[in-house]
């Protein structure tokens, strides 16, 4: 417990120092630290992890945090505009244009949901219907669903272009709707803005996955907050600002309250339903045996594998009797990208998405966990140098893009910054860079978002009874 409190104190001090450097309250250091502090406190002070935490576990956590902290300082320093006279040309956000594209993205995401439902329905029927899935058959259905989804996502070019094209062409715009929804939220169109989060909840319910909805919720909330930091101007659609109606503060507060309740209600209902479906009722309440273990699972996975120090056991492969490569050289941290590269002929080694289940004792009960947190995946791929380098890059990128974003009057860096801050927060569980589609949205989504929301200049028509002005003659042609 004493070591755990000391590590938490170090993280709090680092987050305080980051604020003193001028970073916003939510930055890559605070995002990483707050989730790890919560996990460490639950694991040690509240006896969430009954097994004693070995020395190498603490070493891995401290090295990873310190590398991220140093990287964030470097990224924050280099992210500052070099020229003191540099003035970014701000953009004006057109809510009408944004709403139209938002609806198109939502329609494509709905198509993706329909496709996933059609794929999952045979599994649901085989399990005995939704009642059985949300009852005792939740874990079996989820395992079969993940296996099928993994097979579809890794089909690559061997199965032709049509399947991957439909998969990526509907899901990626659906994720762009998360950011257009954030813009609409800032423009006080909140119920429409949170729709992609609700649809993501339906997708997570279909596969009984809790991580996906929490990731989308984090991306949405962080994007909303960062829009405020950019200082972009939102155009309501009225040509003349004097024609706009005065804002009704009471109506806006009510709309914000209803939208927030809908957002929290959707997330809470989703967590309750999926947790109940996947909880072994003989092992206590859903709060302790599922949500509690969900939070502590990352440090439990590291600790179980660190019983012999840094000599971690091999991860069993999908084929019985075989093991995944050790080190994985990127296969664990960038699973989706590595799988596609492998299928098109690049010399990279693939690994399984879901790690093997290892024994752990959490909340006094013997159980298993199949996660090792992002730091554990860094270690599985590149050993301790990978923990240092990848954590440093995560901190550097998060701070660099955030500083370039603040006060810029632009939205291009919002997807990447939201992705990196979400990655940092969710590092207590897994490395979210393993999802290729989310990675693509982070890398290329900023350009798309900037084009989608940008207001287009209108041609100014001449007033009635006047003629358009003629251009002045050139000086050399004057008579």
C-alpha positions in Angstrom: 0.0 0.0 0.0 2.8 2.4 0.9 4.5 1.9 -2.5 1.2 2.4 -4.3 0.5 5.7 -2.5 4.0 6.9 -3.3 3.6 6.1 -7.0 0.2 8.0 -6.9 1.9 11.0 -5.3 4.6 11.0 -8.0 1.9 11.1 -10.7 0.0 13.8 -8.9 3.1 15.9 -8.7 3.8 15.4 -12.4 0.3 16.4 -13.4 0.7 19.6 -11.2 4.0 20.4 -12.9 2.4 20.0 -16.3 -0.2 22.5 -15.3 2.5 24.9 -14.2 4.1 24.7 -17.6 0.8 26.0 -19.1 -0.8 22.8 -20.2 -4.7 22.6 -20.0 -6.3 20.7 -17.1 -6.9 17.8 -19.3 -3.6 17.0 -21.0 -1.7 13.8 -21.8 -0.1 13.7 -18.4 -3.3 14.2 -16.4 -5.2 11.8 -18.7 -2.7 9.0 -18.2 -2.2 9.7 -14.5 -5.8 9.9 -13.4 -6.7 6.4 -14.7 -3.6 4.8 -13.4 -4.0 6.5 -10.0 -7.6 5.2 -9.8 -6.4 1.7 -10.7 -3.5 1.7 -8.3 -5.7 2.9 -5.4 -8.4 0.3 -6.0 -5.7 -2.4 -6.4 -3.8 -1.5 -3.2 -5.8 0.6 -0.8 -9.2 -1.1 -1.5 -7.6 -4.6 -1.9 -8.8 -4.9 -5.5 -5.7 -7.0 -6.3 -5.2 -9.6 -3.6 -2.0 -10.9 -5.0 1.1 -9.1 -3.8 2.4 -6.6 -6.4 6.0 -7.6 -7.4 8.9 -5.2 -7.9 9.0 -5.5 -11.7 5.3 -4.3 -11.9 6.2 -1.1 -10.1 9.3 -0.6 -12.3 7.3 -1.0 -15.5 4.6 1.5 -14.3 7.1 4.1 -13.2 9.3 3.8 -16.3 6.3 4.1 -18.5 4.9 7.1 -16.7 8.3 8.9 -16.5 8.8 8.4 -20.2 5.4 9.8 -21.1 6.0 12.7 -18.7 9.4 13.6 -20.3 7.9 13.2 -23.8 5.0 15.5 -22.9 7.4 18.3 -21.8 9.4 17.9 -25.0 6.2 17.9 -27.1 4.8 21.0 -25.3 8.0 22.9 -25.8 8.3 22.0 -29.5 4.6 22.5 -30.2 4.9 26.2 -29.7 4.8 28.3 -32.9 8.4 29.3 -33.6 7.5 32.7 -34.9 6.1 35.1 -32.4 4.4 37.0 -35.3 2.6 33.8 -36.6 -1.1 34.3 -36.8 -3.2 31.2 -37.8 -6.0 31.9 -40.3 -9.1 30.8 -38.4 -12.0 29.0 -40.0 -15.7 29.7 -39.6 -17.8 26.6 -38.9 -21.1 26.4 -40.8 -23.6 24.5 -38.7 -25.9 23.9 -41.7 -23.2 22.3 -43.7 -21.9 20.4 -40.7 -25.4 19.1 -39.9 -25.9 17.8 -43.5 -22.6 15.9 -43.5 -23.3 14.7 -39.9 -26.6 13.1 -41.1 -24.7 11.4 -44.1 -22.1 10.0 -41.7 -24.8 8.7 -39.3 -26.6 7.0 -42.3 -23.4 5.2 -43.2 -22.8 4.2 -39.6 -26.4 2.9 -39.5 -25.6 0.8 -42.5 -22.6 -0.6 -40.7 -24.9 -1.5 -37.7 -27.3 -3.3 -40.0 -24.5 -5.3 -41.5 -23.1 -6.2 -38.1 -26.6 -7.2 -36.9 -27.1 -9.5 -39.9 -23.8 -11.1 -39.2 -24.5 -11.5 -35.5 -28.0 -12.7 -35.8 -27.1 -16.4 -36.5 -24.9 -16.4 -33.4 -27.8 -14.8 -31.4 -30.2 -17.4 -32.6 -27.7 -20.2 -31.9 -27.4 -18.9 -28.3 -31.1 -19.0 -27.8 -32.1 -15.4 -28.6 -31.5 -12.1 -26.9 -32.9 -13.3 -23.6 -30.3 -16.0 -23.4 -27.5 -13.7 -24.6 -28.3 -11.1 -21.9 -28.6 -14.0 -19.4 -26.4 -16.9 -18.9 -25.0 -17.1 -22.5 -23.4 -13.7 -22.6 -19.7 -14.8 -22.4 -20.1 -17.5 -24.9 -21.9 -15.2 -27.4 -19.3 -12.5 -26.9 -16.4 -14.9 -27.5 -18.1 -16.2 -30.7 -18.8 -12.6 -31.8 -15.2 -11.5 -31.3 -13.9 -14.4 -33.2 -16.2 -13.6 -36.1 -15.4 -9.9 -36.1 -11.7 -10.7 -36.0 -12.0 -13.0 -39.0 -13.9 -10.3 -40.9 -11.4 -7.5 -40.0 -8.4 -9.7 -41.0 -9.9 -10.9 -44.2 -7.8 -8.3 -46.0 -7.2 -8.6 -49.7 -7.5 -12.4 -49.8 -11.2 -12.2 -49.7 -11.6 -9.5 -52.3 -12.1 -5.7 -52.0 -15.8 -5.5 -51.5 -16.0 -6.7 -47.9 -13.2 -4.6 -46.5 -14.4 -1.6 -48.6 -17.9 -1.8 -47.1 -16.5 -2.4 -43.6 -14.1 0.5 -43.7 -16.3 2.8 -45.8 -19.2 2.7 -43.4 -17.4 2.5 -40.0 -14.8 5.2 -40.6 -17.4 7.9 -41.6 -19.4 6.7 -38.6 -16.4 7.6 -36.4 -16.2 11.0 -38.2 -19.7 11.6 -37.0 -18.3 11.6 -33.4 -16.4 14.8 -34.3 -19.1 16.5 -36.3 -21.4 15.6 -33.4 -19.0 17.4 -31.1 -19.2 20.5 -33.3 -23.0 20.3 -33.2 -22.9 20.0 -29.4 -20.9 23.2 -29.3 -23.4 24.7 -31.6 -26.2 23.8 -29.1 -27.6 21.0 -31.3 -26.9 18.6 -28.6 -29.4 15.8 -29.1 -28.3 15.4 -32.7 -24.7 15.7 -31.6 -24.7 12.8 -29.2 -26.5 10.4 -31.7 -23.2 8.7 -32.8 -22.4 8.0 -29.2 -25.8 6.3 -28.8 -25.3 4.3 -32.0 -21.9 3.2 -30.7 -23.7 2.0 -27.6 -26.0 -0.1 -29.7 -23.0 -1.5 -31.5 -21.4 -2.3 -28.2 -24.6 -3.9 -26.9 -24.7 -6.0 -30.1 -21.2 -7.4 -29.3 -21.4 -7.1 -25.5 -18.2 -4.9 -25.5 -17.8 -2.2 -23.0 -14.6 -0.7 -24.1 -15.9 0.5 -27.5 -18.6 2.7 -26.1 -16.3 4.2 -23.5 -13.7 5.0 -26.1 -16.2 6.8 -28.3 -17.6 8.6 -25.3 -14.2 9.8 -24.4 -13.4 10.9 -28.0 -16.6 12.8 -28.1 -16.2 14.6 -24.7 -12.6 15.5 -25.4 -13.4 16.8 -28.8 -16.2 19.0 -27.4 -13.8 20.4 -24.8 -11.0 21.0 -27.4 -13.3 22.9 -29.7 -13.6 25.4 -27.0 -9.8 25.6 -26.7 -9.4 26.3 -30.4 -11.5 29.4 -30.4 -13.2 28.6 -33.7 -16.2 30.7 -34.7 -19.5 28.8 -35.3 -21.8 30.3 -37.9 -25.4 29.6 -37.2 -26.6 30.0 -40.8 -28.0 33.5 -40.7 -26.4 35.7 -43.2 -26.7 38.9 -41.2 -25.6 38.6 -37.5 -28.2 41.3 -36.7 -31.0 39.0 -37.9 -30.2 36.3 -35.4 -32.6 35.8 -32.6 -31.3 36.4 -29.1 -30.3 33.2 -27.4 -32.8 31.8 -24.9 -30.5 30.9 -22.0 -33.3 28.9 -20.2 -34.1 26.8 -23.3 -30.4 26.2 -23.9 -29.8 25.1 -20.3 -32.8 22.7 -20.6 -31.5 21.3 -23.9 -28.1 20.8 -22.4 -29.5 19.2 -19.3 -31.7 16.8 -21.3 -28.8 15.9 -23.7 -26.5 15.3 -20.8 -29.0 13.0 -19.1 -29.5 11.1 -22.4 -25.7 10.7 -22.7 -25.2 9.5 -19.1 -28.3 7.4 -19.3 -27.2 5.7 -22.4 -23.7 5.0 -21.0 -25.1 3.9 -17.6 -27.7 1.6 -19.2 -25.1 0.1 -21.5 -22.6 -0.7 -18.7 -25.3 -2.1 -16.5 -26.8 -4.4 -19.2 -23.4 -5.7 -20.5 -21.9 -6.1 -17.1 -24.9 -8.1 -15.9 -24.9 -10.3 -19.0 -21.2 -11.1 -18.5 -21.1 -11.4 -14.7 -20.9 -14.8 -13.0 -23.6 -14.3 -10.4 -22.1 -16.8 -8.1 -19.0 -14.6 -7.7 -20.8 -11.6 -6.1 -22.2 -8.4 -7.4 -21.7 -7.0 -10.9 -20.0 -3.9 -9.5 -17.3 -5.9 -7.8 -16.8 -9.0 -9.9 -17.0 -7.3 -13.3 -16.6 -3.5 -13.2 -14.0 -3.7 -10.4 -12.1 -6.4 -12.1 -12.4 -4.5 -15.4 -10.5 -1.6 -13.8 -7.9 -3.6 -12.0 -7.4 -6.1 -14.8 -4.5 -4.2 -16.4 -2.3 -4.1 -13.4 -3.3 -7.7 -12.5 -2.2 -8.9 -16.0 1.2 -7.1 -15.6 1.7 -8.5 -12.1 0.8 -12.1 -13.1 3.3 -12.1 -15.9 6.0 -10.4 -13.7 6.2 -13.3 -11.2 9.7 -14.0 -12.6 10.7 -10.4 -13.2 11.1 -9.3 -16.8 11.1 -12.9 -18.1 7.4 -12.9 -19.2 5.9 -16.2 -20.3 5.1 -16.8 -23.9 1.6 -15.9 -25.1 -0.2 -19.0 -26.6 -1.1 -18.6 -30.3 -4.5 -19.4 -31.8 -3.0 -22.8 -32.9 -2.8 -25.2 -30.0 0.8 -26.0 -28.9 2.2 -22.9 -30.6 3.1 -19.5 -29.2 3.1 -15.9 -30.5 6.5 -14.3 -31.2 8.3 -12.8 -28.3 9.0 -10.0 -28.7 6.1 -9.2 -30.9 7.9 -6.2 -32.7 4.6 -4.3 -33.0 2.2 -7.1 -33.3 0.5 -6.4 -29.9 0.5 -2.6 -30.0 -0.5 -2.2 -33.7 -2.5 -5.4 -34.2 -4.8 -4.1 -36.9 -2.2 -2.4 -39.0 0.2 -5.3 -38.7 -2.4 -7.8 -39.8 -3.2 -5.8 -43.0 0.5 -5.3 -43.7 1.1 -9.0 -43.2 -1.7 -10.0 -45.6 -0.4 -7.7 -48.4 3.1 -9.1 -48.1 5.1 -6.9 -45.7 7.6 -8.8 -43.5 5.8 -8.2 -40.2 4.8 -10.8 -37.6 1.1 -11.0 -36.4 -0.1 -11.8 -33.0 -3.5 -12.6 -31.5 -5.7 -9.7 -30.6 -6.9 -11.1 -27.3 -4.1 -12.2 -25.0 -4.3 -15.5 -23.1 -6.2 -15.6 -19.9 -4.0 -15.7 -16.9 -4.8 -16.4 -13.3 -5.2 -13.6 -10.8 -6.8 -13.0 -7.4 -9.0 -9.9 -7.4 -11.2 -8.8 -4.5 -10.4 -12.0 -2.7 -11.7 -14.3 -5.6 -9.6 -16.4 -7.9 -10.3 -15.2 -11.5 -8.6 -14.6 -14.8 -7.6 -11.6 -16.9 -6.6 -11.2 -20.5 -5.3 -7.6 -20.5 -1.9 -6.2 -19.6 -2.5 -2.4 -20.2 -0.8 -0.4 -22.9 2.5 -0.6 -21.0 2.3 -4.4 -21.0 1.7 -4.5 -24.7 4.7 -2.1 -25.2 6.8 -4.6 -23.2 5.5 -7.6 -25.1 6.5 -5.9 -28.4 9.9 -4.3 -27.7 10.7 -5.1 -24.0 11.9 -2.2 -21.8 13.2 0.0 -24.7 9.8 -0.2 -26.2 8.1 1.0 -23.0 10.5 4.0 -22.9 10.2 4.9 -26.6 6.5 4.3 -27.2 5.4 6.0 -23.9 7.7 8.9 -24.8 6.1 9.2 -28.2 2.6 9.0 -26.7 3.4 11.9 -24.4 5.2 13.9 -27.0 2.4 13.5 -29.6 -0.3 14.3 -27.1 1.3 17.5 -25.9 2.6 18.6 -29.3 -0.7 18.4 -31.1 -2.6 19.9 -28.2 -0.4 23.0 -28.0 -0.6 23.4 -31.8 -4.4 23.2 -31.4 -4.9 25.7 -28.6 -6.1 29.1 -29.9 -5.4 28.1 -33.5 -9.0 28.7 -34.7 -8.8 25.5 -36.6 -10.1 21.9 -36.1 -7.6 19.9 -38.1 -5.7 18.6 -35.0 -8.8 17.6 -33.0 -9.2 14.0 -34.1 -5.5 13.2 -33.5 -5.4 15.0 -30.2 -8.6 13.4 -29.0 -7.2 10.0 -30.0 -3.9 10.5 -28.2 -5.6 11.8 -25.0 -8.1 8.9 -25.1 -5.2 6.5 -25.7 -3.3 7.9 -22.7 -6.4 7.7 -20.4 -7.3 4.1 -21.6 -3.6 2.9 -21.3 -4.6 1.4 -17.9 -6.5 -1.2 -19.9 -5.1 -1.7 -23.5 -3.2 0.1 -26.2 -6.0 1.6 -28.4 -3.6 1.9 -31.3 -4.4 -1.8 -32.0 -7.7 -0.6 -33.8 -6.6 0.2 -37.3 -9.9 2.0 -38.2 -9.6 4.4 -35.2 -6.0 5.0 -36.1 -6.9 5.9 -39.6 -9.6 8.4 -38.4 -7.0 10.0 -36.1 -4.4 10.3 -38.9 -6.7 11.4 -41.8 -9.9 12.6 -40.0 -8.6 16.0 -39.3 -8.4 16.9 -42.9 -11.9 15.6 -43.6 -13.3 17.4 -40.5 -11.7 20.7 -41.6 -13.3 20.4 -45.1 -16.7 19.2 -43.7 -17.3 22.0 -41.2 -15.7 24.9 -43.0 -18.1 27.6 -44.1 -18.0 28.3 -47.8 -17.9 32.0 -48.9 -21.1 33.1 -50.6 -21.2 35.3 -53.7 -22.4 38.7 -52.8 -25.2 39.8 -55.1 -25.5 43.5 -56.1 -28.2 45.5 -54.4 -31.4 46.1 -56.4 -31.1 49.1 -58.7 -27.3 49.1 -58.9 -24.8 47.6 -61.3 -21.8 45.6 -60.4 -18.7 47.6 -60.0 -16.4 47.5 -63.1 -12.7 46.9 -62.5 -10.4 49.8 -62.8 -8.3 50.0 -65.9 -4.6 49.1 -65.7 -2.4 52.1 -65.2 -0.7 51.6 -68.6 -4.0 51.6 -70.4 -5.5 54.7 -68.8 -6.6 57.4 -71.3 
